[in-house]
């Protein structure tokens, strides 16, 4: 039987055109990784009642989880650019598995913080390398490849709360340990992805591949200004979505008096819209331009976000679905737009923006938890709804794609 390396060397188009099989594996890996991680906010109602935590303590749990991941991701991405380690993906998932088991049996606040930090460390290893592999397999369709990768993560994030409602809420904190099986499966799947990545690196060493275009028509100063704008857009997007993902269940329970299980299903609707919007954003980004997708996706979510806190329950779900659908289309285009600016630093740029995604999400969760303790759950949704209006600054981004 031929090795993967010999197959690729015999068929160079496997690396020059879009390798959908590897993109699907990237998406599945991301699905399992983020499904596991999404159960952390899903169990907040359980641990809040069990340990009598305040909203601020809940926010700190998210902050520790997100910051552990975000601080390390640029460094792991920089290292992945300089010293690729194909099987680092499986190693990262092993850390996630250990963190899950710690979380399932944690009996105090410090152990919970330790558990979520270990899960966050596993995430910091996974995202930059997997994003780099997705771009290698894109065949030039970078927004589509990033979206397939990202939609896997969003799909996992959407399914996590639903599984938590079915498995963890009825059986308690110890049921988290069942998700260790998903972590083990993910580690095995990532071995296959690592084997392809290793063969791709061997192929690159023996063939003179074209150097990526560096967008020299855009000045260095303009590139840094564009990156600053992208950072502000990521701030507006993830501060807003952190409010939804961490506190939407509490908002629905407080305002409409629905059950915890029903609130988790409503959160699933938002996260499902997020997954759909991510894939659509990749398709439109390649076709119509990433700048315009970024512009529309953040600013276009503002009317629905602003209306949502004042709507009835059915219209609250509709507004939440539409805001999630629209705002989700931005991230894959943001990441690919940033790597278009600096295509020789894909791992570093992916690490920075995935790190920002987690870090700003954690800061947003902690901030809105602190604000909710001092005001109300309803108020934080009214205040956060204006964040998508920052999307107007996307109009100042230079064009990186040739028509």
C-alpha positions in Angstrom: 0.0 0.0 0.0 1.4 3.4 -0.9 2.1 5.9 1.8 0.3 9.2 1.9 3.5 11.0 1.0 4.0 8.9 -2.1 0.4 9.5 -3.2 0.8 13.2 -2.8 4.1 13.3 -4.7 2.5 11.3 -7.5 -0.5 13.6 -7.7 0.7 17.2 -7.2 -2.8 18.5 -7.9 -3.8 17.2 -4.5 -1.9 20.1 -3.1 -2.7 22.6 -5.9 -6.4 22.2 -5.9 -8.9 22.1 -3.1 -8.5 18.9 -1.0 -12.0 18.6 0.3 -11.4 15.4 2.2 -8.8 17.1 4.4 -11.1 20.1 4.8 -13.9 17.8 6.0 -11.5 16.2 8.5 -10.5 19.7 9.7 -14.1 20.5 10.1 -14.9 17.3 12.0 -11.9 17.8 14.3 -13.0 21.3 15.0 -16.6 20.1 15.6 -15.4 17.7 18.2 -13.0 20.1 19.8 -15.5 22.9 20.2 -18.4 20.6 21.1 -16.4 19.6 24.1 -15.4 23.1 25.0 -19.0 24.4 24.6 -20.2 22.3 27.5 -18.3 24.6 29.9 -20.8 27.5 29.7 -23.6 25.0 29.3 -23.0 23.7 32.9 -23.0 27.1 34.5 -26.6 26.8 35.8 -25.6 23.4 37.5 -22.4 24.6 39.2 -23.9 28.0 40.1 -26.6 26.2 42.1 -24.4 23.4 43.4 -21.6 25.7 44.7 -23.6 28.9 45.1 -21.4 30.9 42.8 -22.1 34.6 41.9 -22.4 35.8 38.4 -18.9 37.4 38.8 -17.5 34.0 39.7 -19.1 32.4 36.7 -17.6 35.2 34.5 -14.1 34.5 36.0 -14.4 30.8 35.1 -15.0 31.8 31.5 -12.2 34.4 31.7 -9.7 31.8 32.9 -10.7 29.3 30.2 -10.6 31.9 27.4 -7.4 33.7 28.6 -5.5 30.4 29.0 -6.3 29.7 25.4 -5.9 33.2 24.0 -2.6 34.2 25.5 -0.9 31.0 24.2 -2.4 30.9 20.7 -0.1 33.5 19.1 2.9 31.8 20.5 1.8 28.3 19.3 0.9 29.8 16.0 4.3 31.5 15.6 6.0 28.2 16.6 3.9 26.3 14.0 5.1 28.7 11.3 8.7 28.1 12.2 8.7 24.5 13.3 5.6 22.6 12.1 4.6 19.7 14.3 1.8 17.8 12.4 0.9 15.6 15.4 0.5 18.5 17.8 -3.2 18.4 17.0 -3.6 15.1 18.8 -1.4 16.2 21.7 -3.6 19.3 22.2 -6.7 17.1 22.3 -5.1 14.9 25.0 -4.9 18.0 27.2 -8.6 18.7 26.6 -9.4 15.1 27.6 -7.5 15.6 30.9 -9.2 18.9 31.6 -12.6 17.3 31.0 -12.0 14.6 33.6 -10.8 17.2 36.1 -14.0 19.2 35.5 -16.2 16.2 35.9 -14.9 15.5 39.4 -13.9 19.0 40.6 -15.4 19.7 44.1 -14.2 23.3 44.6 -13.7 26.5 42.8 -10.0 26.3 42.4 -10.2 22.8 40.8 -12.8 24.0 38.4 -10.5 26.9 37.4 -7.6 24.4 36.9 -9.8 22.1 34.8 -11.0 24.8 32.4 -7.4 26.2 32.1 -6.2 22.7 31.0 -9.0 22.6 28.4 -8.0 26.1 27.2 -4.4 25.0 26.8 -5.5 22.1 24.6 -7.4 24.6 22.5 -4.4 26.9 22.1 -2.4 24.1 20.5 -5.3 23.0 18.2 -6.5 26.2 16.5 -3.4 27.8 14.9 -2.1 24.5 13.5 -5.5 23.3 12.2 -6.2 26.7 10.6 -2.9 26.4 8.8 -3.7 23.0 7.6 -7.1 24.2 6.3 -5.4 26.9 4.3 -2.9 24.4 2.9 -5.8 22.3 1.6 -7.8 25.2 0.3 -6.4 25.2 -3.3 -6.9 29.0 -3.3 -10.5 29.0 -1.9 -9.2 30.3 1.4 -12.5 31.8 2.7 -14.4 28.6 1.9 -11.7 26.5 3.5 -11.6 28.6 6.6 -15.4 28.5 6.7 -15.6 24.7 6.5 -13.1 24.6 9.3 -14.9 27.2 11.3 -18.4 25.9 10.7 -17.3 22.6 12.2 -16.4 24.5 15.4 -19.6 26.4 15.3 -21.6 23.3 14.8 -19.9 21.7 17.8 -20.5 24.8 19.8 -24.2 24.6 18.9 -24.5 20.9 19.7 -22.7 21.1 23.0 -25.5 22.9 25.0 -28.1 20.5 23.5 -26.0 17.5 24.6 -25.5 19.2 28.0 -29.3 19.5 28.3 -29.8 15.8 27.5 -26.8 14.3 29.3 -25.4 16.6 31.9 -28.4 18.4 33.3 -30.3 15.2 34.2 -27.3 13.3 35.6 -25.2 16.1 37.1 -21.6 17.2 36.9 -20.1 13.7 36.8 -21.8 13.1 33.4 -19.2 15.5 31.9 -16.8 12.5 32.0 -18.8 10.9 29.1 -17.5 13.6 26.8 -14.0 12.1 27.3 -15.0 9.5 24.7 -15.5 12.4 22.2 -12.0 13.7 23.1 -10.5 10.3 22.5 -12.2 10.0 19.1 -11.0 13.5 18.1 -7.4 12.6 19.0 -7.6 9.6 16.7 -9.1 11.6 13.8 -6.4 14.3 14.2 -3.8 11.6 13.7 -5.1 11.2 10.2 -5.0 14.9 9.7 -1.5 15.1 11.1 -0.4 12.3 8.7 -1.6 14.4 5.7 0.0 17.5 7.0 3.3 15.7 7.5 3.2 14.4 3.9 2.4 17.9 2.7 5.5 19.2 4.4 7.6 16.5 2.8 6.2 17.3 -0.6 7.0 21.0 -0.1 10.6 20.2 0.8 11.1 18.3 -2.5 9.3 20.7 -4.8 9.7 24.4 -5.4 6.3 25.8 -4.6 5.4 29.4 -5.5 6.0 32.0 -2.9 2.6 33.5 -1.7 1.9 37.0 -2.9 2.6 39.5 -0.2 0.2 42.3 -1.3 3.0 44.7 -1.9 0.6 47.3 -3.3 -0.6 47.8 0.3 1.9 49.7 2.4 3.2 48.4 5.7 1.4 51.2 7.6 -1.9 50.4 5.8 -1.5 46.8 6.7 -1.1 47.6 10.4 -4.0 50.0 10.3 -6.1 47.3 8.7 -5.1 44.8 11.4 -6.1 47.4 14.1 -9.5 47.8 12.4 -9.9 44.0 12.4 -9.1 43.8 16.1 -11.8 46.4 16.9 -14.3 44.4 14.8 -13.3 41.2 16.6 -13.8 43.1 19.9 -17.4 44.2 18.9 -18.3 40.8 17.6 -17.0 38.7 20.5 -18.0 41.0 23.3 -21.5 40.8 22.0 -21.5 37.1 21.4 -20.0 36.4 24.8 -23.0 38.1 26.4 -25.3 35.7 24.4 -23.4 32.5 25.0 -22.8 33.0 28.7 -26.0 34.7 29.8 -28.7 34.1 27.3 -30.1 31.1 29.3 -30.2 33.3 32.4 -31.9 36.1 30.5 -34.6 33.8 29.1 -35.2 32.2 32.5 -35.4 35.6 34.3 -37.6 37.4 31.7 -39.9 34.6 30.5 -39.7 32.1 33.3 -38.9 29.1 31.0 -37.1 26.0 32.2 -33.3 25.4 32.1 -33.8 22.8 29.4 -35.9 25.1 27.3 -33.3 27.9 27.6 -30.6 25.5 26.5 -32.6 24.7 23.3 -33.0 28.4 22.6 -29.2 28.9 23.0 -28.8 26.0 20.5 -30.9 28.0 18.0 -28.5 30.9 18.3 -25.4 28.7 17.9 -27.0 26.8 15.0 -27.5 30.1 13.2 -23.9 30.9 14.0 -22.8 27.7 12.2 -24.9 28.4 9.1 -23.8 32.0 8.9 -20.1 31.0 9.1 -20.3 28.7 6.0 -22.3 31.3 4.1 -19.7 34.0 4.9 -16.9 31.9 3.4 -18.8 31.3 0.2 -19.6 35.0 -0.2 -16.2 36.1 0.9 -14.5 34.2 -2.0 -17.1 35.4 -4.5 -17.8 39.0 -3.6 -14.8 40.1 -1.5 -13.9 39.6 2.1 -14.0 43.2 3.0 -17.7 43.6 2.1 -18.7 40.4 3.9 -16.9 41.7 7.1 -18.7 45.1 6.7 -22.2 43.6 6.3 -21.9 40.8 8.8 -21.1 43.0 11.8 -23.1 46.2 11.0 -26.0 44.2 9.6 -26.6 42.3 12.9 -27.1 45.6 14.8 -30.9 46.1 14.1 -31.8 42.6 15.4 -29.4 42.8 18.4 -30.9 46.2 19.4 -34.5 44.9 19.1 -34.0 41.6 20.8 -34.1 42.7 24.5 -37.5 44.3 24.0 -39.3 41.5 22.1 -41.7 38.8 23.1 -40.3 35.2 23.5 -41.0 34.1 19.9 -39.6 37.3 18.4 -36.6 37.2 20.9 -35.7 33.8 19.3 -36.2 35.2 15.8 -34.0 38.3 16.5 -31.3 36.1 18.1 -31.3 33.7 15.2 -31.0 36.5 12.6 -28.3 38.4 14.6 -26.3 35.2 15.0 -26.7 34.2 11.3 -25.4 37.6 10.1 -22.7 38.3 12.6 -21.2 34.8 12.3 -20.3 35.3 8.6 -17.5 37.7 9.6 -14.9 35.6 11.4 -13.7 33.3 8.6 -13.4 36.4 6.3 -11.6 38.3 9.1 -9.0 35.6 9.5 -8.4 35.1 5.8 -8.3 38.8 5.2 -5.6 39.1 7.9 -3.6 36.2 6.4 -4.0 37.9 3.0 -2.2 40.9 4.4 0.6 38.7 5.7 0.4 35.3 3.9 3.9 34.3 5.1 2.7 34.3 8.7 -0.5 32.2 8.6 0.0 30.4 11.9 0.9 33.6 13.8 -2.0 35.5 12.4 -4.5 32.6 13.0 -3.1 32.3 16.5 -3.6 36.0 17.2 -7.2 36.2 15.9 -8.3 32.9 17.5 -6.5 34.1 20.6 -8.4 37.4 20.4 -11.6 35.5 19.8 -11.2 33.5 23.1 -9.6 36.3 25.1 -12.2 39.0 24.2 -14.9 36.4 24.7 -13.5 35.7 28.2 -13.1 39.4 29.1 -16.6 40.1 27.8 -18.1 37.3 29.9 -16.3 38.5 33.0 -17.3 42.1 32.4 -21.0 41.3 31.7 -21.1 39.0 34.7 -19.8 41.9 36.9 -22.3 44.3 35.3 -25.2 41.9 35.7 -24.5 41.6 39.5 -24.7 45.4 39.8 -27.6 46.0 37.4 -29.6 43.2 35.9 -29.4 40.4 33.3 -31.8 42.4 31.1 -29.7 45.5 31.2 -26.5 43.8 29.9 -28.4 42.7 26.8 -29.7 46.2 26.2 -26.2 47.6 26.6 -24.3 45.0 24.5 -26.8 45.3 21.6 -25.0 48.5 20.4 -21.6 46.8 20.0 -22.3 45.6 16.4 -22.6 49.3 15.3 -18.8 49.4 15.4 -19.0 47.4 12.1 -19.2 50.7 10.2 -15.4 51.0 10.5 -14.9 48.0 8.1 -15.5 50.5 5.3 -11.9 51.8 5.9 -10.3 48.4 5.1 -8.2 48.3 1.9 -9.1 45.7 -0.8 -6.8 42.7 -0.8 -8.5 40.7 -3.5 -8.1 41.3 -7.2 -11.4 41.5 -9.1 
